[in-house]
Amino acid sequence: MRSRVPLPRDVVVLGLIAFCVAVGFGVLVPVLPVFARSFGVGNLEVGAVVSVFALMRLVSSPWCGWMISLAGERVVLATGIFIVAMSSGLAGIAASYSQLLLLRGIGGIGSAMFTVSAMTLLLGSVPVTIRGRAAGFYQGGFLIGGMAGPAVGGLLAAISITAPFFFYAGTLAVAGVVGLVLLRGGADRIRHGEQAAPIPFRQVLRDSRYQAACLCNLAQGWSSFGVRSSLVPVLVVEVLHRPTSWTGAAFACASVAQTIAVGPAGRFVDTVGRKPAIVGGSALAAVSIFAVPFVPDIGYLIVALCAYGVASAFLGTAPAASVGDAAGGRGGTAVAVFSMCADVGAIVGPLVAGLLADRVSYPVAFGVGAALLLTASLYALRMPGGPPHASDDVVADPGFEQEGAPSGSTPTDRSDRG
């Protein structure tokens, strides 16, 4: 019956905002490297334009929790979006490479503000029993927007190489206005958490659910950006001897599979539990990503990437819901650190994977990513099992204090709940 409970308005609004942000970002993807090259720089400098965005997200994320406590999620979210919008619009008229690099870095700061505040608001806007569905709906907005964005970007690039920058700024401005007008306020006004005191971050950090979620996010960031996004396009051309257009087709199929799976994944997380979703999703992601360098043709590659996409649907919902559970429906610093784990993986992963592929082999490069995912799967076995309960919103899970409790504890012992 849980799956029939309607999602709160704030979740729907956040899904719409995610769609707008993802469409704009997807529009920019095909032209950003080309625009950077137009300043006469090499591939290293082109890569820096991409990396500086993630680097500044990582550097600024620790401050987002403080900003949220000071101004509230809604204000920080809208401010972050407007910062990315203005920096993107100005990047379209950048007169030099250094200006472009600086503006992309500023955009990364705004992106961190948006990401942390949006996830904090999302997790605090719903009771524990539908957190998986809420995270899935939010993820779905990003996925659908991400699929539509590159197609629109290709059309805009035919008009002008800078047109996607202005389109991106426009979609972000719309998203920021939507956030300011339609979102109703901070997570501290949530009905299920009004009587609960904030859980200290040091306590959240000791929760096995939070630890598993952060490890999973690190592994997913590493595998998605460090292995899949950076090595699969090269593997398609150099190993499978196919044109680069096949990479886009394979990624599109994987995105469709992930989008289809995200709804059932959210319901699974809420009805069966966070633990089996993280354990199974991480294991499936590990197997499918490790199989990629061994595929004999493009058809098997598409199958492997689609399996990874299905796994990603679970890994985009269960860890986020687990963070909300561990933080008692509040986010701030807990969400910031969780987000930073993925950023670390996205920054370090491509460098290590590329080095391993050059110095050792593709299977080893993919194998390291698979090993991280498998480690996350095994670590998640420490999490409490079972579906979430409404009473889990009132106080934090004391499982880290009861790790020696017997597995057959009674239903009133919260250490047996997800």
WOHUSUL-V903572 format. One record per pair of residues at least 12 apart in sequence whose C-alpha atoms are under 6 Angstrom apart, sorted by sequence separation. I is the first residue (numbers start at 0). GAP is how many residues later the second one is. D is the distance in whole Angstrom. If there is no record, write none. Layout:
BEGIN
i:I gap:GAP d:D
i:I gap:GAP d:D
END
This chain:
BEGIN
i:352 gap:12 d:5
i:32 gap:13 d:6
i:232 gap:14 d:6
i:86 gap:16 d:5
i:287 gap:16 d:5
i:398 gap:16 d:5
i:86 gap:20 d:6
i:287 gap:20 d:6
i:83 gap:23 d:4
i:284 gap:23 d:5
i:83 gap:26 d:5
i:284 gap:26 d:5
i:82 gap:27 d:5
i:283 gap:27 d:6
i:387 gap:29 d:6
i:79 gap:30 d:4
i:280 gap:30 d:5
i:387 gap:30 d:5
i:79 gap:31 d:6
i:383 gap:31 d:6
i:384 gap:31 d:5
i:385 gap:31 d:5
i:386 gap:31 d:5
i:383 gap:32 d:5
i:384 gap:32 d:5
i:385 gap:32 d:5
i:79 gap:33 d:5
i:80 gap:33 d:6
i:280 gap:33 d:6
i:383 gap:33 d:5
i:384 gap:33 d:5
i:79 gap:34 d:5
i:383 gap:34 d:5
i:76 gap:37 d:4
i:276 gap:37 d:6
i:76 gap:40 d:5
i:72 gap:44 d:5
i:273 gap:44 d:5
i:55 gap:49 d:6
i:59 gap:49 d:6
i:63 gap:49 d:6
i:256 gap:49 d:6
i:260 gap:49 d:6
i:264 gap:49 d:5
i:268 gap:49 d:6
i:52 gap:51 d:6
i:56 gap:51 d:5
i:60 gap:51 d:5
i:253 gap:51 d:5
i:257 gap:51 d:4
i:261 gap:51 d:5
i:48 gap:52 d:5
i:52 gap:52 d:5
i:55 gap:52 d:5
i:56 gap:52 d:5
i:249 gap:52 d:5
i:253 gap:52 d:4
i:256 gap:52 d:6
i:257 gap:52 d:5
i:260 gap:52 d:6
i:51 gap:53 d:5
i:55 gap:53 d:6
i:256 gap:53 d:6
i:52 gap:55 d:4
i:56 gap:55 d:5
i:253 gap:55 d:5
i:257 gap:55 d:5
i:38 gap:58 d:6
i:123 gap:63 d:5
i:327 gap:65 d:6
i:120 gap:66 d:5
i:327 gap:68 d:6
i:91 gap:70 d:5
i:292 gap:70 d:6
i:91 gap:73 d:5
i:88 gap:76 d:6
i:289 gap:76 d:5
i:87 gap:77 d:6
i:88 gap:77 d:5
i:289 gap:77 d:6
i:88 gap:80 d:5
i:289 gap:80 d:6
i:87 gap:81 d:6
i:84 gap:84 d:4
i:285 gap:84 d:4
i:84 gap:87 d:5
i:285 gap:87 d:5
i:285 gap:88 d:6
i:281 gap:91 d:5
i:282 gap:91 d:6
i:282 gap:94 d:6
i:80 gap:95 d:6
i:281 gap:95 d:5
i:77 gap:98 d:5
i:278 gap:98 d:4
i:77 gap:101 d:6
i:278 gap:101 d:6
i:212 gap:106 d:4
i:274 gap:110 d:6
i:73 gap:111 d:6
i:72 gap:113 d:5
i:208 gap:113 d:6
i:209 gap:113 d:5
i:272 gap:113 d:5
i:71 gap:114 d:6
i:272 gap:114 d:4
i:271 gap:115 d:5
i:209 gap:116 d:6
i:270 gap:116 d:5
i:21 gap:120 d:5
i:25 gap:120 d:5
i:220 gap:121 d:4
i:224 gap:121 d:5
i:18 gap:122 d:4
i:22 gap:122 d:4
i:26 gap:122 d:4
i:203 gap:122 d:6
i:14 gap:123 d:4
i:17 gap:123 d:5
i:18 gap:123 d:5
i:21 gap:123 d:5
i:22 gap:123 d:5
i:25 gap:123 d:4
i:26 gap:123 d:5
i:203 gap:123 d:6
i:217 gap:123 d:5
i:221 gap:123 d:4
i:225 gap:123 d:4
i:17 gap:124 d:5
i:21 gap:124 d:5
i:25 gap:124 d:5
i:213 gap:124 d:5
i:216 gap:124 d:6
i:217 gap:124 d:5
i:220 gap:124 d:5
i:221 gap:124 d:5
i:225 gap:124 d:4
i:26 gap:125 d:6
i:216 gap:125 d:5
i:220 gap:125 d:5
i:14 gap:126 d:5
i:18 gap:126 d:5
i:22 gap:126 d:4
i:26 gap:126 d:4
i:135 gap:126 d:5
i:217 gap:127 d:5
i:221 gap:127 d:5
i:225 gap:127 d:6
i:135 gap:130 d:5
i:132 gap:133 d:4
i:131 gap:134 d:4
i:132 gap:134 d:6
i:27 gap:136 d:6
i:26 gap:137 d:6
i:131 gap:137 d:5
i:131 gap:138 d:5
i:129 gap:140 d:6
i:128 gap:141 d:6
i:23 gap:144 d:4
i:273 gap:144 d:6
i:272 gap:145 d:6
i:222 gap:146 d:5
i:23 gap:147 d:6
i:19 gap:151 d:6
i:20 gap:151 d:6
i:218 gap:153 d:5
i:218 gap:154 d:5
i:19 gap:155 d:6
i:16 gap:158 d:5
i:215 gap:160 d:5
i:214 gap:161 d:6
i:211 gap:168 d:5
i:9 gap:173 d:6
i:208 gap:174 d:5
i:207 gap:175 d:6
i:135 gap:181 d:5
i:134 gap:182 d:5
i:131 gap:185 d:5
i:131 gap:189 d:6
i:130 gap:190 d:5
i:206 gap:193 d:5
i:195 gap:198 d:6
i:122 gap:201 d:5
i:123 gap:205 d:5
i:122 gap:206 d:6
i:123 gap:206 d:5
i:119 gap:211 d:4
i:115 gap:219 d:6
i:115 gap:220 d:6
i:128 gap:259 d:6
i:64 gap:267 d:4
i:64 gap:268 d:4
i:61 gap:274 d:6
i:60 gap:275 d:5
i:57 gap:282 d:6
i:57 gap:285 d:6
END
